Amino acid sequence: MTYTQPTSIEFGAVHELDTRSANKVALGALVGSVLEYYDFFLFSAAAALVFNVQYFTSGNPTVAALASFATFGVGVAARPIGGIVFGAMGDRIGRRKTLMITIIGIGIITALIGILPTYAAIGIAAPILLVLLRIVQGLFVGGEWSGALTLVVENAPLHLRARYAVIPLIGSPVGTILSSGGFFLVTIMISQQNFESWGWRIPFLLSLPLLLVAVYIRRKLEESPVFRQLEEAGELSANPVSTAFKNSWRQILIGMAASLLGMGGFYLVTTFCVWYGVNVLGYDRTLMLLGTIVAAVVEIFVILLSGRLGARYGSSRVILWGGIASAVVALPAFLLLTSGIPVLVVLSMTLAVATLSFPYAGTGAVLTGLFPAQTRFTGVAVANNSAAMVAGFVPLLVTGLVAAAQDHWWPAALVLALISLITASAGAIAPKFSVDLPGFKH
């Protein structure tokens, strides 16, 4: 077994870091991460609520939903390619420059989706353009999360890396709150007909002012001190992609497994369950959006708690036990979802998201700890985005399995439990393949 050791440059770069500079970088990464997840989850919510009506015509609502979820899936399928492109860019020209490119690209594509004509207006060109925009959005997203995470970790003091590593991850629930909250407000302020006709576009167009805020904050950030010293010493990797695949392929597989639940489980709860609740169980869409919002609020506190637990006990243990807990609650969560009682429906989504958020929060420290500084951006990007590619098709897979089971929910619970156990196993073996950084618990 080959272990990858960090360079002395990284030890020297992080030795002098203080919490003030780390906080500044963390804020910049968080703002960009919020925009990333806001834009990405807008598409997730729209895929469940409106795209199946406006862009995919079918007399069978399940078939229309499958087409809509497939469009959602192609975006995450593009993420590994974006991870390779922007990961290599981040390891060669710098983390900060790469993050400016990705965040601008994400914001512009989301605004374009907001003005895209529907099937009724331009016919088959509408879903084709929607798929193309989703693919390009996925390419930019492929470099954003991993870059923000790398920049934060490399600016954090060693003994606080586990705590700082969760900060970009808070962008997920905050982005969910903003995107689902935007749809929620629009649905209660206008009629369903107006929502499906034009109201759904409003949250997409609001990505532009959010983009301006993110760019303003990020342009003030400095480059990672680890990258600067690698550059000054001439130790940058000439080909980080091939180096990562050659020397760290085991770590990539472990990182994929560790990341799977945080995305696949989340998509299942916030995308499939919204569709299932509205179209199969007959719940009001505002109830399902409310469940998503409440779950996201709770997730913020779970992520912060997980950062403290990771710093004290090790982030890999948080992934291990969080994955086991998620598998245990999969069945009860779906029983609550199908109860028909609004409070229990919201509780079901909150319970499922809260438990899977523990291992999700642990992935930041574990993934960055799996790769040396020279290929860290690339390694994290490939591992995380490859998992995202698989996770993006979870709503499609579960919808098909549930349809085959005469709309019964048990296949969805089974898939959630299986994903949870895969991630838990990654938490168990990750420490054996991690870079050995002193004072940093994986």
C-alpha positions as CSV (number, residue, x, y, z in Angstrom):
1,M,0.0,0.0,0.0
2,T,1.4,3.4,-1.0
3,Y,0.8,6.4,1.1
4,T,1.1,10.0,-0.2
5,Q,2.9,12.3,2.1
6,P,2.5,16.1,2.2
7,T,5.4,18.3,1.3
8,S,7.3,20.4,3.8
9,I,6.0,23.4,1.9
10,E,2.5,22.7,3.1
11,F,3.6,22.5,6.7
12,G,5.4,25.8,6.4
13,A,2.5,27.5,4.7
14,V,-0.1,26.5,7.2
15,H,2.1,27.1,10.3
16,E,1.7,30.9,10.1
17,L,-2.0,31.0,9.3
18,D,-4.3,32.8,11.7
19,T,-8.0,32.6,12.2
20,R,-8.6,36.2,10.9
21,S,-7.4,35.4,7.4
22,A,-9.0,32.0,7.6
23,N,-12.4,33.6,8.4
24,K,-12.1,36.0,5.5
25,V,-11.4,33.2,3.0
26,A,-14.2,31.1,4.5
27,L,-16.7,33.9,4.1
28,G,-15.7,34.3,0.4
29,A,-16.0,30.6,-0.2
30,L,-19.3,30.4,1.6
31,V,-20.9,33.2,-0.4
32,G,-19.9,31.5,-3.7
33,S,-21.0,28.1,-2.4
34,V,-24.4,29.6,-1.5
35,L,-24.8,30.8,-5.1
36,E,-23.6,27.5,-6.5
37,Y,-26.2,25.5,-4.5
38,Y,-28.9,28.1,-4.9
39,D,-28.6,27.8,-8.7
40,F,-28.2,24.1,-8.7
41,F,-31.1,23.4,-6.4
42,L,-33.3,25.8,-8.2
43,F,-33.1,23.3,-11.1
44,S,-33.7,20.4,-8.7
45,A,-36.9,22.0,-7.4
46,A,-38.0,23.1,-10.8
47,A,-37.5,19.6,-12.2
48,A,-39.9,18.3,-9.6
49,L,-42.5,21.1,-9.9
50,V,-42.5,22.7,-13.3
51,F,-40.1,21.4,-15.9
52,N,-42.2,18.2,-16.3
53,V,-45.1,20.5,-17.4
54,Q,-43.4,23.3,-19.3
55,Y,-40.6,21.4,-21.2
56,F,-41.7,17.7,-21.4
57,T,-45.1,16.9,-22.7
58,S,-46.6,13.5,-22.0
59,G,-50.1,12.2,-21.0
60,N,-48.4,10.1,-18.4
61,P,-47.1,12.2,-15.4
62,T,-44.6,9.6,-14.4
63,V,-43.0,9.6,-17.9
64,A,-42.9,13.4,-17.8
65,A,-41.2,13.2,-14.4
66,L,-38.7,10.7,-15.6
67,A,-37.7,13.0,-18.5
68,S,-37.5,16.0,-16.1
69,F,-35.3,14.1,-13.6
70,A,-33.1,12.8,-16.5
71,T,-32.5,16.4,-17.4
72,F,-31.5,17.0,-13.8
73,G,-29.2,14.0,-14.0
74,V,-27.3,15.2,-17.1
75,G,-26.2,18.2,-15.2
76,V,-24.4,16.2,-12.6
77,A,-23.2,13.8,-15.2
78,A,-21.2,16.7,-16.6
79,R,-19.7,17.5,-13.3
80,P,-16.8,15.0,-13.4
81,I,-15.7,16.6,-16.7
82,G,-15.9,20.0,-15.1
83,G,-14.0,18.6,-12.1
84,I,-11.2,17.5,-14.3
85,V,-11.0,20.7,-16.4
86,F,-11.2,23.1,-13.5
87,G,-9.4,20.9,-11.0
88,A,-6.4,20.8,-13.3
89,M,-6.7,24.6,-13.8
90,G,-6.8,25.1,-10.0
91,D,-3.7,23.1,-9.4
92,R,-1.8,24.9,-12.2
93,I,-2.9,28.5,-12.3
94,G,-4.4,28.9,-8.8
95,R,-7.4,28.2,-6.7
96,R,-8.7,31.9,-6.6
97,K,-8.5,32.5,-10.4
98,T,-10.4,29.3,-11.1
99,L,-13.1,30.0,-8.6
100,M,-13.8,33.4,-10.2
101,I,-14.4,31.6,-13.5
102,T,-16.7,29.0,-12.1
103,I,-18.9,31.3,-10.1
104,I,-19.5,33.7,-13.0
105,G,-20.3,30.8,-15.3
106,I,-22.8,29.3,-12.8
107,G,-24.6,32.6,-12.3
108,I,-24.9,33.4,-16.0
109,I,-26.2,30.0,-17.0
110,T,-28.9,30.1,-14.3
111,A,-30.2,33.4,-15.5
112,L,-30.3,32.1,-19.1
113,I,-32.5,29.2,-17.8
114,G,-34.8,31.8,-16.3
115,I,-35.5,33.3,-19.7
116,L,-35.6,30.1,-21.8
117,P,-38.8,29.7,-23.8
118,T,-41.0,26.7,-23.1
119,Y,-42.0,23.8,-25.3
120,A,-45.3,25.6,-26.1
121,A,-43.3,28.5,-27.5
122,I,-40.5,26.9,-29.5
123,G,-41.3,23.2,-29.5
124,I,-38.6,20.5,-29.3
125,A,-35.9,23.2,-29.2
126,A,-36.9,24.1,-25.6
127,P,-36.0,20.8,-23.9
128,I,-32.9,20.5,-26.0
129,L,-31.7,24.0,-24.9
130,L,-32.6,23.2,-21.3
131,V,-30.5,20.1,-21.4
132,L,-27.5,22.0,-23.0
133,L,-27.7,24.7,-20.4
134,R,-27.9,22.2,-17.7
135,I,-24.8,20.4,-19.0
136,V,-22.8,23.7,-19.1
137,Q,-24.0,24.6,-15.6
138,G,-22.8,21.2,-14.4
139,L,-19.3,21.8,-15.9
140,F,-18.9,25.0,-13.9
141,V,-20.3,23.4,-10.7
142,G,-17.8,20.7,-11.2
143,G,-15.0,23.1,-10.2
144,E,-16.8,25.3,-7.7
145,W,-17.3,23.2,-4.6
146,S,-14.0,21.4,-4.7
147,G,-12.1,24.7,-5.3
148,A,-13.9,26.5,-2.5
149,L,-13.2,23.6,-0.1
150,T,-9.5,23.5,-1.1
151,L,-9.1,27.2,-0.7
152,V,-10.7,27.2,2.8
153,V,-8.7,24.2,4.0
154,E,-5.4,25.5,2.8
155,N,-6.0,28.8,4.6
156,A,-7.0,27.2,7.9
157,P,-4.7,26.4,10.8
158,L,-4.0,22.7,10.8
159,H,-5.7,21.9,14.1
160,L,-8.9,23.8,12.9
161,R,-9.1,22.3,9.5
162,A,-12.0,20.0,10.3
163,R,-14.1,22.9,11.6
164,Y,-13.3,25.2,8.7
165,A,-13.8,22.5,6.1
166,V,-17.6,22.4,6.9
167,I,-18.1,26.1,6.1
168,P,-18.3,25.8,2.3
169,L,-20.7,22.9,2.9
170,I,-23.1,25.2,4.7
171,G,-23.8,26.7,1.2
172,S,-25.9,23.6,0.5
173,P,-28.6,24.2,3.1
174,V,-28.5,28.0,2.7
175,G,-28.8,27.6,-1.1
176,T,-31.7,25.2,-0.5
177,I,-33.4,27.6,1.8
178,L,-33.1,30.4,-0.7
179,S,-34.1,28.4,-3.8
180,S,-37.0,26.5,-2.1
181,G,-37.9,29.6,-0.2
182,G,-38.1,31.5,-3.4
183,F,-40.4,29.0,-5.0
184,F,-42.4,28.8,-1.8
185,L,-43.0,32.5,-1.7
186,V,-43.9,32.6,-5.4
187,T,-46.4,29.8,-5.0
188,I,-48.3,31.4,-2.2
189,M,-48.3,34.9,-3.8
190,I,-49.6,33.9,-7.2
191,S,-51.9,31.3,-8.7
192,Q,-50.7,27.9,-9.7
193,Q,-51.4,28.8,-13.4
194,N,-49.3,31.9,-13.2
195,F,-46.6,30.0,-11.3
196,E,-46.3,27.4,-14.1
197,S,-46.6,30.1,-16.8
198,W,-44.0,32.7,-15.6
199,G,-43.7,32.8,-11.8
200,W,-41.1,30.0,-11.6
201,R,-38.7,32.2,-13.6
202,I,-38.3,34.8,-10.8
203,P,-36.0,32.8,-8.6
204,F,-33.8,31.9,-11.5
205,L,-33.4,35.6,-12.5
206,L,-32.6,36.5,-8.9
207,S,-29.3,34.7,-9.4
208,L,-27.8,37.8,-11.1
209,P,-27.8,40.1,-8.0
210,L,-26.5,37.1,-6.0
211,L,-23.7,36.7,-8.6
212,L,-22.7,40.3,-8.2
213,V,-22.3,39.9,-4.4
214,A,-20.3,36.8,-4.8
215,V,-17.9,38.3,-7.3
216,Y,-17.4,41.4,-5.2
217,I,-16.4,39.4,-2.2
218,R,-14.3,36.9,-4.0
219,R,-12.2,39.4,-5.9
220,K,-10.9,40.6,-2.5
221,L,-9.6,37.1,-1.6
222,E,-5.9,36.2,-1.8
223,E,-4.5,33.0,-3.3
224,S,-3.9,30.0,-1.1
225,P,-0.6,30.3,0.8
226,V,0.0,26.6,0.0
227,F,-0.4,27.1,-3.7
228,R,1.8,30.3,-3.6
229,Q,4.7,28.4,-2.0
230,L,4.4,25.5,-4.3
231,E,4.5,27.9,-7.2
232,E,7.5,29.8,-5.8
233,A,9.4,26.5,-5.2
234,G,8.6,25.2,-8.7
235,E,6.8,22.2,-7.3
236,L,3.5,22.5,-9.1
237,S,2.3,19.4,-10.8
238,A,2.8,19.5,-14.6
239,N,-0.1,17.2,-15.2
240,P,-2.3,17.0,-12.0
241,V,-5.0,14.9,-13.7
242,S,-2.7,12.0,-14.7
243,T,-0.8,12.2,-11.4
244,A,-4.0,12.0,-9.4
245,F,-5.3,9.0,-11.2
246,K,-1.9,7.3,-11.1
247,N,-1.0,7.9,-7.5
248,S,-4.3,8.4,-5.8
249,W,-6.9,6.2,-7.6
250,R,-7.7,4.4,-4.3
251,Q,-8.3,7.8,-2.6
252,I,-10.6,8.9,-5.5
253,L,-12.7,5.8,-5.0
254,I,-12.9,6.3,-1.2
255,G,-13.8,10.0,-1.7
256,M,-16.5,9.0,-4.1
257,A,-18.1,6.6,-1.6
258,A,-17.7,9.2,1.2
259,S,-19.5,11.8,-0.9
260,L,-22.3,9.6,-2.2
261,L,-24.8,10.0,0.6
262,G,-24.5,13.7,1.1
263,M,-25.6,14.3,-2.5
264,G,-27.5,11.2,-3.5
265,G,-29.5,11.0,-0.3
266,F,-30.1,14.7,-0.4
267,Y,-31.4,14.6,-4.0
268,L,-33.6,11.7,-3.1
269,V,-35.2,13.6,-0.2
270,T,-35.4,17.1,-1.8
271,T,-36.2,16.1,-5.4
272,F,-37.9,12.7,-5.5
273,C,-39.8,13.1,-2.3
274,V,-41.2,16.5,-3.4
275,W,-42.4,14.9,-6.6
276,Y,-43.7,11.8,-4.9
277,G,-45.6,13.8,-2.2
278,V,-47.2,16.1,-4.8
279,N,-48.0,13.6,-7.6
280,V,-48.5,10.3,-5.9
281,L,-49.6,11.2,-2.3
282,G,-51.6,14.2,-3.4
283,Y,-49.9,16.7,-1.0
284,D,-49.9,20.4,-1.7
285,R,-46.6,21.6,-3.2
286,T,-46.2,24.3,-0.6
287,L,-46.2,21.5,2.1
288,M,-43.3,19.7,0.3
289,L,-41.4,23.0,-0.2
290,L,-41.9,23.8,3.5
291,G,-40.5,20.4,4.4
292,T,-37.4,21.1,2.3
293,I,-36.9,24.5,3.9
294,V,-37.2,23.2,7.5
295,A,-34.9,20.4,6.8
296,A,-32.3,22.8,5.3
297,V,-32.5,25.0,8.4
298,V,-31.8,22.1,10.7
299,E,-29.0,20.9,8.3
300,I,-27.1,24.2,9.0
301,F,-26.8,23.4,12.7
302,V,-26.0,19.7,12.0
303,I,-23.1,20.7,9.8
304,L,-21.7,23.1,12.4
305,L,-22.0,20.4,15.1
306,S,-20.3,17.9,12.8
307,G,-17.4,20.3,12.3
308,R,-16.8,20.3,16.0
309,L,-17.3,16.6,16.3
310,G,-14.8,16.1,13.4
311,A,-12.2,18.3,15.1
312,R,-12.5,16.3,18.3
313,Y,-13.1,12.7,17.2
314,G,-12.1,12.7,13.5
315,S,-14.2,13.5,10.5
316,S,-14.0,9.9,9.2
317,R,-15.8,8.7,12.4
318,V,-18.5,11.3,11.7
319,I,-19.0,9.8,8.3
320,L,-19.0,6.3,9.6
321,W,-21.6,6.7,12.3
322,G,-23.6,9.3,10.4
323,G,-24.0,6.8,7.5
324,I,-25.1,4.1,9.9
325,A,-27.7,6.5,11.5
326,S,-29.0,7.5,8.0
327,A,-29.5,3.8,7.1
328,V,-31.4,3.2,10.4
329,V,-33.8,6.1,9.9
330,A,-34.6,5.4,6.2
331,L,-37.6,3.2,6.9
332,P,-39.1,5.4,9.7
333,A,-38.6,8.5,7.6
334,F,-40.7,7.2,4.7
335,L,-43.4,5.9,7.1
336,L,-43.7,9.4,8.4
337,L,-43.7,10.8,4.8
338,T,-46.7,8.7,3.8
339,S,-48.7,9.4,7.0
340,G,-50.7,12.2,5.5
341,I,-50.2,14.4,8.5
342,P,-48.5,17.6,7.6
343,V,-46.4,17.9,10.7
344,L,-45.1,14.4,10.3
345,V,-44.4,14.9,6.6
346,V,-42.2,17.9,7.4
347,L,-40.6,15.8,10.2
348,S,-39.9,13.0,7.9
349,M,-37.9,15.2,5.5
350,T,-36.1,16.9,8.4
351,L,-35.1,13.6,10.0
352,A,-33.7,12.2,6.8
353,V,-31.8,15.3,5.9
354,A,-30.5,15.8,9.4
355,T,-29.0,12.3,9.7
356,L,-27.4,12.3,6.2
357,S,-25.9,15.7,6.9
358,F,-23.5,14.3,9.5
359,P,-21.5,12.3,6.9
360,Y,-22.0,15.1,4.4
361,A,-20.3,17.5,6.7
362,G,-17.4,15.1,7.3
363,T,-16.5,14.9,3.6
364,G,-14.8,18.3,3.5
365,A,-12.0,17.3,5.9
366,V,-11.8,13.8,4.7
367,L,-11.6,14.5,1.0
368,T,-9.0,17.3,1.3
369,G,-7.0,15.0,3.6
370,L,-6.9,12.2,1.0
371,F,-4.7,14.2,-1.5
372,P,-1.4,16.1,-1.4
373,A,-1.3,19.8,-2.1
374,Q,0.0,19.4,-5.7
375,T,-3.1,17.5,-6.8
376,R,-5.6,18.4,-4.1
377,F,-8.0,20.5,-6.2
378,T,-8.0,17.8,-8.9
379,G,-8.4,14.9,-6.6
380,V,-11.2,16.4,-4.6
381,A,-12.9,17.5,-7.8
382,V,-12.8,14.2,-9.5
383,A,-13.9,12.2,-6.4
384,N,-16.7,14.5,-5.4
385,N,-18.0,15.1,-8.9
386,S,-17.9,11.5,-9.9
387,A,-20.1,10.7,-6.8
388,A,-22.3,13.6,-7.9
389,M,-22.7,12.0,-11.3
390,V,-24.0,8.9,-9.7
391,A,-26.1,10.8,-7.2
392,G,-27.7,12.9,-9.8
393,F,-29.5,9.9,-11.3
394,V,-30.8,8.7,-7.9
395,P,-34.2,10.6,-8.4
396,L,-34.5,9.0,-11.8
397,L,-33.6,5.5,-10.5
398,V,-35.9,5.8,-7.5
399,T,-38.9,7.1,-9.6
400,G,-38.5,4.1,-11.9
401,L,-38.3,1.6,-9.1
402,V,-41.3,3.1,-7.3
403,A,-43.3,3.1,-10.5
404,A,-42.4,-0.6,-10.9
405,A,-43.6,-1.2,-7.4
406,Q,-47.1,0.3,-8.1
407,D,-46.1,3.6,-6.5
408,H,-45.2,2.1,-3.2
409,W,-42.4,3.9,-1.3
410,W,-40.3,0.9,-0.1
411,P,-37.8,1.0,-3.0
412,A,-36.9,4.6,-2.1
413,A,-36.2,3.7,1.5
414,L,-34.1,0.7,0.4
415,V,-32.0,2.9,-1.9
416,L,-31.5,5.5,0.8
417,A,-30.3,2.8,3.3
418,L,-28.0,1.3,0.7
419,I,-26.4,4.6,-0.2
420,S,-26.0,5.3,3.6
421,L,-24.1,2.1,4.2
422,I,-21.7,2.7,1.2
423,T,-20.8,6.0,2.6
424,A,-20.4,4.6,6.1
425,S,-17.9,2.0,4.8
426,A,-15.8,4.8,3.2
427,G,-15.6,6.5,6.6
428,A,-14.3,3.3,8.1
429,I,-11.4,2.9,5.7
430,A,-10.5,6.6,4.8
431,P,-7.9,7.1,7.6
432,K,-5.8,4.3,6.2
433,F,-5.3,6.3,2.9
434,S,-5.2,9.9,4.2
435,V,-2.3,12.2,4.0
436,D,-0.7,12.3,7.5
437,L,-1.0,15.9,8.6
438,P,0.1,16.5,12.2
439,G,-2.7,17.9,14.5
440,F,-5.4,17.1,11.9
441,K,-7.8,14.3,12.6
442,H,-9.3,12.7,9.5
